[in-house]
């Protein structure tokens, strides 16, 4: 299985009990990616997840539980912010019109060698740089996560 980059919203839905449909889809993807050792993310995604997870009006997770999730996701070798990421993000932002933070996520996915970026917040099925396809895992026509 090729590497798949996971955006913050997919991690958050995996812990959000308010939407059981999205939670189940997110959990299926995360389980599949973990089993195939194909999950990728960035430090930005981990930081955003922790902020959303512990916010009292969002997921309101206990800090220790959110910290455990962040520590467990270290196995996914998060992309670190560096000069290469910044320069790629500037190009992606200019070329595709993404917000700065979305350009950072897309660029991290490209640097990680991913062919797929799972995100609810970006344009479903958009192809970036000819090699990265954005998939909204919650869209009606989204592919299911690989089981084998």
DONU-640462 format. One record per residue (C-alpha): residue number from 1; x negated, y, z negated. Coordinates in nm, 2 decimals. Layout:
num = NUM xx = X yy = Y zz = Z;
...
//
This chain:
num = 1 xx = 0.00 yy = 0.00 zz = 0.00;
num = 2 xx = -0.13 yy = 0.34 zz = 0.09;
num = 3 xx = -0.16 yy = 0.60 zz = -0.19;
num = 4 xx = 0.15 yy = 0.80 zz = -0.27;
num = 5 xx = 0.13 yy = 1.14 zz = -0.44;
num = 6 xx = 0.40 yy = 1.21 zz = -0.70;
num = 7 xx = 0.52 yy = 1.56 zz = -0.78;
num = 8 xx = 0.62 yy = 1.69 zz = -1.12;
num = 9 xx = 1.00 yy = 1.65 zz = -1.06;
num = 10 xx = 0.97 yy = 1.28 zz = -1.00;
num = 11 xx = 0.79 yy = 1.23 zz = -1.33;
num = 12 xx = 1.04 yy = 1.45 zz = -1.51;
num = 13 xx = 1.34 yy = 1.26 zz = -1.37;
num = 14 xx = 1.19 yy = 0.93 zz = -1.49;
num = 15 xx = 1.23 yy = 1.07 zz = -1.84;
num = 16 xx = 1.56 yy = 1.26 zz = -1.79;
num = 17 xx = 1.85 yy = 1.06 zz = -1.93;
num = 18 xx = 2.10 yy = 1.33 zz = -1.81;
num = 19 xx = 2.09 yy = 1.19 zz = -1.45;
num = 20 xx = 2.09 yy = 0.81 zz = -1.46;
num = 21 xx = 2.08 yy = 0.78 zz = -1.08;
num = 22 xx = 1.78 yy = 1.00 zz = -1.03;
num = 23 xx = 1.62 yy = 0.84 zz = -1.34;
num = 24 xx = 1.65 yy = 0.49 zz = -1.20;
num = 25 xx = 1.51 yy = 0.60 zz = -0.86;
num = 26 xx = 1.22 yy = 0.77 zz = -1.02;
num = 27 xx = 1.14 yy = 0.48 zz = -1.25;
num = 28 xx = 1.16 yy = 0.24 zz = -0.96;
num = 29 xx = 0.90 yy = 0.44 zz = -0.77;
num = 30 xx = 0.67 yy = 0.49 zz = -1.06;
num = 31 xx = 0.68 yy = 0.11 zz = -1.14;
num = 32 xx = 0.61 yy = 0.02 zz = -0.78;
num = 33 xx = 0.32 yy = 0.27 zz = -0.76;
num = 34 xx = 0.18 yy = 0.15 zz = -1.09;
num = 35 xx = 0.21 yy = -0.22 zz = -0.98;
num = 36 xx = 0.03 yy = -0.15 zz = -0.65;
num = 37 xx = -0.21 yy = 0.10 zz = -0.81;
num = 38 xx = -0.11 yy = 0.34 zz = -0.54;
num = 39 xx = 0.01 yy = 0.64 zz = -0.75;
num = 40 xx = -0.17 yy = 0.96 zz = -0.72;
num = 41 xx = -0.12 yy = 1.30 zz = -0.88;
num = 42 xx = -0.31 yy = 1.61 zz = -0.99;
num = 43 xx = -0.39 yy = 1.79 zz = -1.31;
num = 44 xx = -0.14 yy = 2.06 zz = -1.21;
num = 45 xx = 0.13 yy = 1.80 zz = -1.20;
num = 46 xx = 0.04 yy = 1.66 zz = -1.54;
num = 47 xx = 0.03 yy = 2.00 zz = -1.69;
num = 48 xx = 0.37 yy = 2.10 zz = -1.54;
num = 49 xx = 0.52 yy = 1.76 zz = -1.65;
num = 50 xx = 0.40 yy = 1.82 zz = -2.01;
num = 51 xx = 0.55 yy = 2.17 zz = -2.01;
num = 52 xx = 0.89 yy = 2.05 zz = -1.88;
num = 53 xx = 0.89 yy = 1.74 zz = -2.10;
num = 54 xx = 0.84 yy = 1.92 zz = -2.42;
num = 55 xx = 1.05 yy = 2.23 zz = -2.34;
num = 56 xx = 1.35 yy = 2.24 zz = -2.58;
num = 57 xx = 1.60 yy = 2.32 zz = -2.31;
num = 58 xx = 1.47 yy = 2.08 zz = -2.05;
num = 59 xx = 1.37 yy = 1.72 zz = -2.14;
num = 60 xx = 1.30 yy = 1.80 zz = -2.51;
num = 61 xx = 1.07 yy = 1.50 zz = -2.55;
num = 62 xx = 0.88 yy = 1.45 zz = -2.87;
num = 63 xx = 0.53 yy = 1.59 zz = -2.81;
num = 64 xx = 0.37 yy = 1.26 zz = -2.90;
num = 65 xx = 0.58 yy = 1.07 zz = -2.63;
num = 66 xx = 0.49 yy = 1.33 zz = -2.36;
num = 67 xx = 0.13 yy = 1.32 zz = -2.46;
num = 68 xx = 0.13 yy = 0.94 zz = -2.43;
num = 69 xx = 0.28 yy = 0.97 zz = -2.08;
num = 70 xx = 0.01 yy = 1.22 zz = -1.97;
num = 71 xx = -0.26 yy = 1.00 zz = -2.12;
num = 72 xx = -0.12 yy = 0.69 zz = -1.94;
num = 73 xx = -0.11 yy = 0.87 zz = -1.61;
num = 74 xx = -0.49 yy = 0.92 zz = -1.63;
num = 75 xx = -0.51 yy = 0.58 zz = -1.47;
num = 76 xx = -0.39 yy = 0.75 zz = -1.15;
num = 77 xx = -0.71 yy = 0.95 zz = -1.12;
num = 78 xx = -0.56 yy = 1.30 zz = -1.11;
num = 79 xx = -0.71 yy = 1.54 zz = -0.85;
num = 80 xx = -0.90 yy = 1.81 zz = -1.04;
num = 81 xx = -0.89 yy = 2.18 zz = -0.94;
num = 82 xx = -1.21 yy = 2.27 zz = -0.76;
num = 83 xx = -1.33 yy = 2.49 zz = -0.47;
num = 84 xx = -1.22 yy = 2.23 zz = -0.21;
num = 85 xx = -0.87 yy = 2.22 zz = -0.35;
num = 86 xx = -0.84 yy = 2.60 zz = -0.36;
num = 87 xx = -0.97 yy = 2.65 zz = -0.01;
num = 88 xx = -0.74 yy = 2.38 zz = 0.13;
num = 89 xx = -0.44 yy = 2.53 zz = -0.06;
num = 90 xx = -0.51 yy = 2.88 zz = 0.09;
num = 91 xx = -0.50 yy = 2.72 zz = 0.44;
num = 92 xx = -0.19 yy = 2.52 zz = 0.37;
num = 93 xx = -0.01 yy = 2.82 zz = 0.21;
num = 94 xx = -0.09 yy = 3.04 zz = 0.51;
num = 95 xx = -0.01 yy = 2.77 zz = 0.77;
num = 96 xx = 0.31 yy = 2.63 zz = 0.62;
num = 97 xx = 0.45 yy = 2.92 zz = 0.41;
num = 98 xx = 0.45 yy = 2.72 zz = 0.08;
num = 99 xx = 0.45 yy = 2.90 zz = -0.25;
num = 100 xx = 0.10 yy = 2.89 zz = -0.41;
num = 101 xx = 0.19 yy = 2.61 zz = -0.66;
num = 102 xx = 0.35 yy = 2.40 zz = -0.38;
num = 103 xx = 0.04 yy = 2.45 zz = -0.16;
num = 104 xx = -0.18 yy = 2.33 zz = -0.45;
num = 105 xx = 0.04 yy = 2.01 zz = -0.48;
num = 106 xx = 0.04 yy = 1.95 zz = -0.10;
num = 107 xx = -0.34 yy = 2.01 zz = -0.08;
num = 108 xx = -0.41 yy = 1.77 zz = -0.38;
num = 109 xx = -0.21 yy = 1.51 zz = -0.19;
num = 110 xx = -0.42 yy = 1.56 zz = 0.12;
num = 111 xx = -0.74 yy = 1.55 zz = -0.08;
num = 112 xx = -0.63 yy = 1.23 zz = -0.25;
num = 113 xx = -0.58 yy = 1.06 zz = 0.09;
num = 114 xx = -0.21 yy = 1.01 zz = 0.05;
num = 115 xx = 0.03 yy = 0.95 zz = 0.34;
num = 116 xx = 0.33 yy = 1.03 zz = 0.14;
num = 117 xx = 0.42 yy = 1.30 zz = -0.11;
num = 118 xx = 0.73 yy = 1.23 zz = -0.33;
num = 119 xx = 0.90 yy = 1.56 zz = -0.41;
num = 120 xx = 1.25 yy = 1.68 zz = -0.45;
num = 121 xx = 1.14 yy = 2.04 zz = -0.41;
num = 122 xx = 0.99 yy = 2.04 zz = -0.06;
num = 123 xx = 1.14 yy = 1.98 zz = 0.28;
num = 124 xx = 1.23 yy = 1.61 zz = 0.32;
num = 125 xx = 1.04 yy = 1.44 zz = 0.60;
num = 126 xx = 0.82 yy = 1.74 zz = 0.68;
num = 127 xx = 0.48 yy = 1.63 zz = 0.81;
num = 128 xx = 0.18 yy = 1.82 zz = 0.69;
num = 129 xx = -0.15 yy = 1.82 zz = 0.89;
num = 130 xx = -0.03 yy = 1.52 zz = 1.09;
num = 131 xx = -0.10 yy = 1.28 zz = 0.80;
num = 132 xx = 0.12 yy = 1.36 zz = 0.50;
num = 133 xx = 0.49 yy = 1.31 zz = 0.50;
num = 134 xx = 0.70 yy = 1.47 zz = 0.23;
num = 135 xx = 0.98 yy = 1.23 zz = 0.11;
num = 136 xx = 1.26 yy = 1.34 zz = -0.13;
num = 137 xx = 1.31 yy = 1.00 zz = -0.31;
num = 138 xx = 1.66 yy = 1.12 zz = -0.41;
num = 139 xx = 1.78 yy = 1.19 zz = -0.06;
num = 140 xx = 2.05 yy = 0.96 zz = 0.09;
num = 141 xx = 1.81 yy = 0.84 zz = 0.37;
num = 142 xx = 1.50 yy = 0.81 zz = 0.15;
num = 143 xx = 1.31 yy = 0.48 zz = 0.17;
num = 144 xx = 1.31 yy = 0.25 zz = -0.13;
num = 145 xx = 0.99 yy = 0.20 zz = -0.31;
num = 146 xx = 0.79 yy = -0.11 zz = -0.19;
num = 147 xx = 0.86 yy = -0.42 zz = -0.39;
num = 148 xx = 0.57 yy = -0.64 zz = -0.26;
//
